[in-house]
Amino acid sequence: MNLSTEILNRINEWTMQPYEKDCIDEIKKLVDAGDEDELNERFGAELNFGTGGIRGIIGYGTNRMNVYIISKCTQGLANYVLKQNIKNPSAVIAYDSRHYSRTFAEKTAVVLAANGIKTFLFKEIRPTPELSYAIRYLKCTTGVVITASHNPKEYNGYKAYWDDGSQMIAPHDTGVISEVRKIKKLDQVKTGKFDDFINKGLIQYIGEEIDDAFINEILKLSINRINNSKVKIVFTPLHGTGGEIIPKALKRLGLPDPVCVEEQMKADPDFSTVIYPNPEEAEALSMAINKAKSVDAEIVIATDPDADRMGMAVKNKTGGYDIITGNQIGAMLEYYILKCRKEKGNLPENGAVIKTIVTTPLQDEIADSFNIKVFNVLTGFKYIGGKIRQFENEGSYQYLFGGEESYGYLTGTHARDKDAVGAALMIAECCAYLKENNKTLIDFINEIYDNYGYYKDRLETRKIEGLAGIEVILKIMEHFRNNKIDKIAGISVKRVVDYENEKVPDCQNGKDYLPSSNVIQYFMDDGSRITLRPSGTEPKIKFYFSTKAKNEKEADEKINLYKDDFLAIVDWIIKENT
């Protein structure tokens, strides 16, 4: 076969013990068929364990998600934990509804237990934010969640957390990555039988007791008491982990039982009623919106498979339903929390909001108007979690709200990752509060725009599959990094920030600087901004456009001009390199 020696060596390794028969047979079948393209996709690279963990298409091979990759990652994590010389180290593991999620979770538990690390394993599927909460609740050293979040059904993933319940940041992230990369062969992995570790108490099941504690902490965040509300909510978990816990939590908040989209309540790894299980997508909300129309609901709430992202639609003045963007949801949650806390006299002087650099500047304006400090961090909720930890260690700021434009929000410090459970309860409370005051969520959005101006944000992506896609994305970034642009859509570029090569403070007059990151941001003379960022989990590059105008029509016109002019350059680069 016309494959490199390195690839052939990888293939050969995976066709011998200790790899198991089904794996060996599958790879040999591809070899016998001479399927070079598929073998190159599976073995042409090694799935990279990065700072957020690992994610990929399920299958056998070094560039796929499988029990062998899971085993090696977990051995590296175990080695790092043991090197910290922590007395009685422990871990907690959760998993979502995807194919092989339970299998991967059990394998993770086995490897940790085989290394002498006491491991708590959720007996059934659970949300990612509950895993984050459980780490501190159980006083664990580390945690793992098996999930690919909102990716298509072919994917699964593995995210590692540290003892504060946040995904790992320095120095733990690089420390774990270093240990994972040292695990070259499967015989370096310690293992054993799952049932033996259960019997020895090294693996222990957990479940409802964590649910109750988790919900209790979220309920403490409630600002306005709900009494006999008639607000009607339609809810869908999109076949994921939110199906059990969110309806229960809404009821405990004092709201009526939500009207659930029954076809999507079932935990289904094929996500059979949607194209993608992503609450950002209009198509994923279509069944819920139809249900809302039939019952005349005020709001639709949807969560992704691991219930860390929340999307929504709200009833408009004509009786239809408007899908609300991630930036709008974040602005609504932030405004509700700050406004109501100020009205009640419990808005702290040292309050802080944390958002990512690609999230709408509207949220900066909202915080500024309440004299609340704004911290902008790199994309990735671990940076928000890390900032919360810093505030607590320093006793400097009181965290009030954090979020990112990709439908991730955290309304308190009960978890240290984005939490669709807490966000669902807070937005439902906001809806009920407004209804008591004869207002709607549409009125609320318009109040925000009246106060701060009309902000429009749009995300565009270019997906380039396969190993070749990585090189094309690199060339796109190189082009914009190496070629000066003075104007975009006829508007002058005020300044360009290259987060890979510049020191950028995390707040105004800040003393802390953001880590280096492969992101470029254009700030325009009219206050608009354009950001380029390769995805860290999928073969695509993202382009964020943000502008401000007097009204929606003017904002749409401006953002379309920017988008068309800028993406014309991007598409030319792609055409030249594919």
C-alpha positions in Angstrom: 0.0 0.0 0.0 1.1 3.6 -0.7 1.2 4.6 2.9 4.0 6.0 5.0 6.1 3.7 7.2 4.8 5.5 10.3 1.2 4.8 9.3 1.9 1.2 8.4 3.6 0.7 11.8 0.5 2.1 13.5 -1.7 -0.2 11.5 0.4 -3.2 12.4 0.3 -2.5 16.1 -3.5 -2.4 16.0 -3.7 -5.8 14.4 -2.0 -7.6 17.3 -2.7 -8.3 20.9 -3.4 -6.7 23.4 -5.9 -5.2 21.0 -9.0 -7.3 21.0 -10.4 -9.5 18.3 -13.1 -7.2 17.0 -10.6 -4.3 16.6 -8.0 -6.6 14.9 -10.6 -8.1 12.5 -11.9 -4.7 11.5 -8.5 -3.2 10.7 -7.4 -6.4 8.9 -10.5 -6.2 6.7 -9.6 -2.7 5.6 -6.0 -3.8 4.9 -7.2 -6.8 2.9 -9.5 -4.5 0.9 -6.6 -2.1 0.2 -8.7 0.8 1.5 -5.9 3.3 1.7 -8.1 6.3 2.1 -9.9 5.0 5.1 -6.7 3.6 6.7 -5.0 7.0 6.1 -8.0 8.8 7.8 -7.8 6.4 10.8 -4.1 6.2 11.2 -2.7 9.2 9.4 -2.7 11.1 12.7 -3.0 10.5 16.4 -6.1 12.0 18.0 -4.7 14.9 19.9 -5.3 15.2 23.7 -5.5 19.0 24.1 -6.2 21.4 26.9 -9.9 20.6 26.8 -9.5 16.8 26.5 -10.1 14.8 23.4 -12.9 14.5 20.8 -13.3 12.6 17.6 -15.3 10.2 15.4 -16.0 6.9 17.0 -14.1 4.0 15.5 -10.9 1.9 15.7 -7.6 3.7 14.9 -5.2 6.3 16.3 -7.3 9.1 14.9 -10.6 7.8 16.3 -12.4 7.6 19.6 -12.3 4.1 21.1 -11.6 2.3 24.4 -7.9 2.1 23.6 -7.5 5.9 23.2 -9.7 6.3 26.3 -7.4 3.9 28.2 -4.2 5.7 27.3 -5.6 9.1 28.1 -6.8 7.9 31.5 -3.5 6.3 32.3 -1.8 9.6 31.6 -4.3 11.4 33.8 -3.8 8.9 36.6 0.0 9.2 36.3 -0.3 13.0 36.7 -2.7 12.7 39.7 -0.3 10.3 41.4 2.7 12.6 40.8 0.9 15.3 42.9 1.4 13.2 46.0 -2.2 13.9 47.1 -3.4 11.8 50.0 -6.2 9.4 49.0 -6.8 10.8 45.5 -10.2 10.3 44.0 -12.2 10.9 40.8 -15.7 11.2 39.6 -17.0 10.2 36.2 -20.2 11.2 34.2 -21.3 10.4 30.7 -23.9 11.4 28.2 -26.3 9.5 25.9 -23.9 9.0 23.0 -22.8 5.7 21.5 -20.3 4.0 23.7 -20.5 6.7 26.4 -21.1 4.2 29.2 -18.5 1.8 27.8 -15.9 4.6 27.7 -16.9 5.7 31.2 -16.5 2.2 32.7 -13.1 1.9 31.0 -12.1 5.2 32.5 -13.2 4.0 35.9 -11.3 0.8 35.6 -8.0 2.4 34.7 -8.3 5.0 37.5 -9.2 2.2 40.0 -6.3 0.0 38.7 -4.0 2.9 39.7 -5.4 3.0 43.2 -7.6 6.1 42.6 -11.0 5.8 44.3 -13.6 6.5 41.6 -17.2 7.6 41.8 -19.3 6.7 38.7 -22.7 8.0 37.9 -25.0 5.0 37.4 -26.9 6.7 34.6 -26.4 9.6 32.2 -25.9 13.0 33.8 -25.3 16.6 32.7 -21.7 17.9 32.4 -22.4 20.7 34.9 -23.5 18.1 37.4 -20.1 16.4 37.0 -18.4 19.8 37.6 -20.5 20.2 40.8 -19.9 16.7 42.0 -16.1 17.1 41.9 -16.2 19.6 44.7 -19.2 18.1 46.5 -17.3 14.8 46.8 -14.0 16.5 47.3 -12.4 14.7 44.4 -9.0 15.3 42.9 -10.2 15.1 39.3 -13.1 14.3 37.2 -14.0 13.1 33.7 -17.0 13.4 31.5 -17.6 11.3 28.4 -19.3 13.5 25.9 -19.0 15.2 22.5 -21.4 17.9 23.6 -23.5 19.1 20.6 -21.4 17.3 17.9 -23.0 14.9 15.4 -23.9 11.4 16.5 -20.7 10.0 15.0 -18.6 11.7 17.6 -17.7 11.2 21.2 -15.2 12.8 23.6 -13.4 12.9 26.9 -13.0 16.0 29.1 -10.8 16.1 32.2 -11.4 18.4 35.2 -9.4 19.4 38.3 -10.4 19.6 41.9 -12.2 23.0 41.6 -14.7 21.5 39.1 -13.2 23.4 36.2 -11.6 22.0 33.0 -7.9 22.1 33.5 -5.8 25.2 33.0 -2.1 25.8 33.6 -0.2 24.1 35.1 -2.5 21.0 35.2 -3.5 21.1 31.6 0.0 20.9 30.2 1.0 18.5 32.9 -1.7 16.0 32.0 -1.0 16.4 28.3 2.6 15.6 28.9 1.8 12.5 30.8 -0.8 11.3 28.2 1.8 11.7 25.4 4.2 9.4 27.3 1.7 6.5 27.0 2.8 5.1 23.7 1.8 1.5 24.0 -1.3 -0.2 25.4 0.7 -2.4 27.7 1.6 0.8 29.7 -2.0 1.0 30.8 -3.0 -0.6 34.1 -6.3 -2.4 34.0 -8.5 -5.0 35.6 -12.1 -6.2 35.8 -14.9 -3.7 36.4 -16.9 -5.9 38.8 -13.8 -6.7 40.9 -13.2 -3.0 41.5 -16.9 -2.5 42.4 -16.6 -5.3 44.9 -13.5 -3.8 46.4 -15.1 -0.4 46.7 -12.6 1.2 44.4 -15.4 2.0 42.0 -18.6 3.3 43.6 -21.9 4.2 41.9 -23.6 7.6 42.6 -26.8 9.1 41.5 -29.9 10.8 43.0 -28.1 12.1 46.1 -25.9 14.2 43.8 -28.9 15.3 41.8 -30.7 16.7 44.8 -27.7 18.6 46.1 -27.0 20.0 42.7 -30.5 21.3 42.2 -30.5 22.7 45.7 -27.5 24.9 44.9 -29.0 26.2 41.7 -32.3 27.0 43.5 -30.3 29.2 45.9 -29.5 31.5 43.0 -33.2 32.4 42.5 -33.7 36.2 42.7 -37.4 36.7 42.6 -39.7 34.2 44.3 -42.2 32.6 42.0 -45.8 32.2 43.3 -48.5 30.4 41.4 -47.0 31.3 38.0 -49.0 30.4 34.9 -46.1 30.7 32.6 -46.1 27.9 30.0 -42.7 26.4 29.0 -42.0 23.9 26.3 -38.8 21.9 27.0 -36.7 19.5 25.0 -33.4 17.8 26.0 -32.7 16.8 22.3 -32.4 13.2 23.4 -29.8 14.0 26.0 -29.0 14.2 29.7 -31.3 17.2 30.6 -34.5 15.1 30.3 -34.8 14.0 33.9 -33.2 16.8 35.9 -34.5 20.0 34.2 -38.3 19.3 34.5 -37.7 18.3 38.1 -35.7 21.5 38.8 -38.3 23.8 37.1 -41.0 22.3 39.3 -39.0 22.8 42.4 -38.5 26.4 41.4 -42.3 26.9 41.7 -43.1 26.8 38.0 -45.8 24.6 36.4 -44.6 21.3 34.9 -43.1 22.1 31.5 -44.7 20.7 28.4 -42.1 18.3 27.2 -41.5 17.2 23.6 -42.0 13.6 24.3 -40.4 12.3 21.1 -37.1 13.9 22.2 -37.2 13.0 25.9 -35.8 9.6 25.2 -32.0 9.3 25.5 -31.2 8.4 21.9 -27.6 8.1 20.7 -28.7 8.5 17.1 -30.5 11.8 17.9 -33.2 10.4 15.6 -35.5 13.5 15.4 -32.8 16.1 14.6 -30.1 16.5 12.0 -27.7 17.8 14.7 -28.4 17.8 18.5 -27.4 21.5 18.7 -29.8 24.0 20.3 -28.0 26.7 18.3 -29.6 25.3 15.1 -33.1 26.3 14.1 -33.9 22.9 12.8 -33.2 21.3 16.2 -35.8 23.5 17.8 -38.5 22.9 15.1 -40.4 20.2 17.0 -40.4 22.2 20.2 -41.6 25.3 18.4 -44.5 23.3 16.8 -45.4 22.0 20.3 -45.2 25.6 21.7 -47.6 26.8 19.0 -50.1 24.0 19.8 -50.1 24.8 23.6 -49.6 28.6 23.3 -46.4 28.6 25.3 -44.4 31.7 26.2 -41.0 30.1 25.8 -39.2 27.1 24.4 -36.1 25.8 26.2 -33.7 23.3 24.6 -30.5 21.7 25.9 -27.8 19.8 24.1 -26.9 16.2 24.8 -24.7 16.9 27.9 -26.9 19.8 29.1 -24.2 22.4 29.2 -25.6 24.5 26.4 -29.1 26.0 26.3 -31.0 27.5 23.3 -34.4 29.0 23.3 -37.3 30.6 21.3 -39.8 33.1 22.6 -43.3 34.0 21.5 -43.4 37.2 19.6 -46.2 39.9 19.2 -47.7 38.1 16.2 -48.0 34.7 17.9 -45.0 33.3 16.1 -41.7 32.3 17.8 -38.4 34.0 17.5 -35.2 32.0 18.0 -32.9 33.8 20.4 -29.2 33.9 19.7 -26.6 32.9 22.3 -25.4 36.5 22.6 -29.0 37.6 23.2 -29.6 34.9 25.8 -26.4 35.9 27.6 -27.4 39.6 27.6 -30.8 38.8 28.9 -29.5 36.7 31.8 -26.9 39.2 32.7 -29.3 42.1 32.6 -31.9 40.3 34.6 -29.4 39.3 37.3 -27.8 42.7 37.6 -31.0 44.8 37.3 -33.0 42.7 39.8 -30.1 42.5 42.3 -29.6 46.2 42.1 -33.4 46.7 42.8 -33.2 44.4 45.8 -30.1 46.2 47.1 -27.8 43.2 47.0 -25.6 44.0 44.0 -22.0 43.9 45.4 -19.5 46.7 44.8 -16.9 44.2 43.8 -19.1 42.2 41.4 -17.7 40.8 38.2 -18.9 39.4 34.9 -16.7 37.2 32.8 -17.2 36.7 29.1 -15.1 35.4 26.1 -13.4 37.7 23.6 -15.9 36.6 20.9 -19.0 37.3 22.9 -21.0 40.4 22.1 -19.7 43.8 23.4 -23.3 44.4 24.5 -22.6 42.4 27.6 -19.6 44.7 28.4 -21.9 47.7 28.1 -24.6 46.2 30.4 -22.0 45.4 33.1 -20.4 48.9 32.8 -23.8 50.5 33.3 -24.1 48.8 36.7 -20.5 49.6 37.6 -19.6 45.9 37.4 -16.1 44.9 36.3 -15.9 43.0 33.0 -13.2 40.3 32.4 -12.7 39.1 28.8 -11.1 35.7 28.5 -10.2 33.3 25.7 -12.8 31.0 24.2 -13.3 28.0 26.4 -15.3 27.9 29.6 -12.2 26.6 31.5 -10.9 30.2 31.4 -14.1 31.4 33.1 -13.8 28.7 35.7 -10.1 29.6 36.2 -11.0 33.2 36.8 -13.6 32.3 39.4 -10.9 30.3 41.2 -8.6 33.3 41.1 -11.3 35.6 42.5 -11.8 33.2 45.4 -8.1 32.7 46.1 -7.5 36.5 46.1 -10.7 37.5 47.7 -10.9 40.2 45.0 -14.2 40.0 43.1 -17.6 38.4 43.5 -18.6 36.4 40.4 -22.1 37.3 39.2 -22.4 35.9 35.7 -20.4 34.4 32.9 -21.0 33.2 29.4 -20.0 32.7 25.9 -21.8 33.3 22.6 -22.0 29.6 21.8 -25.0 29.2 24.2 -23.0 28.5 27.3 -23.7 30.3 30.6 -23.0 30.0 34.3 -25.3 31.8 36.7 -23.5 31.0 39.9 -20.4 29.3 41.3 -22.0 25.9 42.1 -20.4 24.6 38.9 -17.2 25.7 37.1 -18.4 24.9 33.6 -21.3 26.1 31.5 -24.6 25.0 32.9 -27.8 24.7 30.9 -29.6 23.5 34.0 -28.9 26.7 35.9 -29.5 28.8 32.8 -32.8 27.2 32.1 -34.0 27.9 35.6 -32.9 31.5 35.5 -34.4 32.3 32.1 -37.7 30.6 33.2 -37.7 32.6 36.4 -37.1 35.8 34.3 -40.0 34.9 32.0 -42.3 34.2 35.0 -41.2 37.5 36.7 -41.9 39.5 33.5 -45.3 37.9 33.1 -46.2 38.9 36.7 -45.4 42.5 35.5 -47.4 42.2 32.3 -44.2 42.0 30.1 -42.8 39.4 27.8 -39.2 38.3 27.0 -39.6 40.2 23.7 -40.3 43.3 25.7 -37.2 42.5 27.8 -34.9 42.2 24.8 -36.3 45.5 23.4 -35.7 47.2 26.7 -32.0 46.1 26.5 -31.7 47.5 22.9 -33.4 50.7 23.9 -30.9 51.2 26.7 -27.7 50.2 24.9 -28.3 50.3 21.2 -29.0 47.6 18.6 -26.2 45.0 18.6 -26.0 42.4 15.9 -23.7 39.4 16.0 -23.3 36.7 13.5 -21.2 33.5 13.4 -20.1 32.1 10.0 -18.0 28.9 9.6 -16.1 27.1 6.9 -15.8 23.4 7.5 -13.0 21.6 5.7 -13.1 17.8 6.4 -10.2 15.4 6.6 -6.5 15.8 7.4 -6.1 18.2 4.4 -8.6 20.6 6.1 -6.1 21.3 9.0 -3.5 22.6 6.5 -6.1 24.8 4.7 -7.2 26.3 8.0 -3.6 27.1 8.9 -3.1 28.8 5.6 -6.2 31.0 6.2 -4.8 32.2 9.5 -1.3 32.7 8.0 -2.8 34.9 5.2 -4.5 37.3 7.6 -1.6 37.2 10.0 0.9 38.1 7.3 -1.1 40.5 5.1 -2.1 43.9 6.3 -5.7 45.0 5.7 -6.5 48.7 5.9 -10.2 48.5 5.0 -13.0 46.0 5.2 -16.4 46.8 3.4 -15.0 50.3 2.9 -14.5 51.0 6.6 -11.0 51.6 8.0 -9.4 49.0 10.3 -8.7 50.8 13.6 -6.4 48.1 15.1 -5.7 44.4 14.7 -5.0 42.2 17.7 -3.1 38.9 17.2 -3.7 36.9 20.3 -1.0 34.4 19.3 1.8 37.0 19.3 0.6 39.9 21.6 0.1 40.3 25.3 -3.5 41.2 25.8 -4.9 42.1 29.3 -8.1 40.4 30.5 -9.8 43.6 31.6 -9.4 47.4 31.5 -6.3 48.4 33.5 -5.7 44.7 34.2 -2.5 43.1 35.5 -3.2 39.7 34.1 -2.7 38.7 30.4 -4.4 36.2 28.3 -2.5 33.1 27.2 -1.3 32.9 23.6 -4.1 31.7 21.3 -4.5 31.3 17.5 -7.0 34.1 17.2 -7.0 37.3 15.2 -9.4 40.2 15.9 -10.1 43.3 13.7 -11.5 46.4 15.4 -13.1 48.7 13.0 -13.5 52.5 13.0 -17.3 52.3 13.4 -17.0 50.1 16.5 -17.6 46.8 14.7 -15.3 43.8 15.1 -14.4 40.7 13.2 -12.7 37.7 14.7 -11.1 34.6 13.2 -10.7 31.5 15.3 -10.1 27.8 14.3 -12.3 25.4 16.2 -10.5 23.4 18.9 -12.8 20.4 18.5 -13.9 20.2 14.8 -12.3 20.6 11.4 -13.6 24.1 10.8 -12.7 27.8 11.2 -15.1 30.3 12.8 -15.6 34.0 11.8 -17.4 36.2 14.3 -19.0 39.5 13.1 -20.3 42.0 15.6 -21.7 45.5 15.0 -23.9 48.1 16.5 -26.5 50.4 15.0 -29.6 52.4 15.7 -32.0 49.6 14.6 -32.1 46.1 13.4 -32.3 47.0 9.7 -29.2 49.2 9.8 -27.3 46.6 11.8 -28.3 43.8 9.3 -27.0 45.9 6.4 -23.7 46.7 8.1 -23.0 43.1 9.2 -23.9 41.7 5.7 -21.4 44.1 4.1 -18.6 43.0 6.5 -19.5 39.4 6.1 -19.6 39.4 2.3 -16.3 41.4 1.9 -14.3 39.4 4.4 -15.5 35.9 3.5 -14.8 36.6 -0.2 -11.1 36.6 0.8 -11.5 33.5 2.9 -13.2 31.6 0.1 -10.5 32.6 -2.3 -7.8 31.2 0.0 -9.8 27.9 0.4 -10.2 27.6 -3.4 -6.5 28.2 -4.0 -5.5 25.5 -1.5 -8.0 22.7 -2.2 
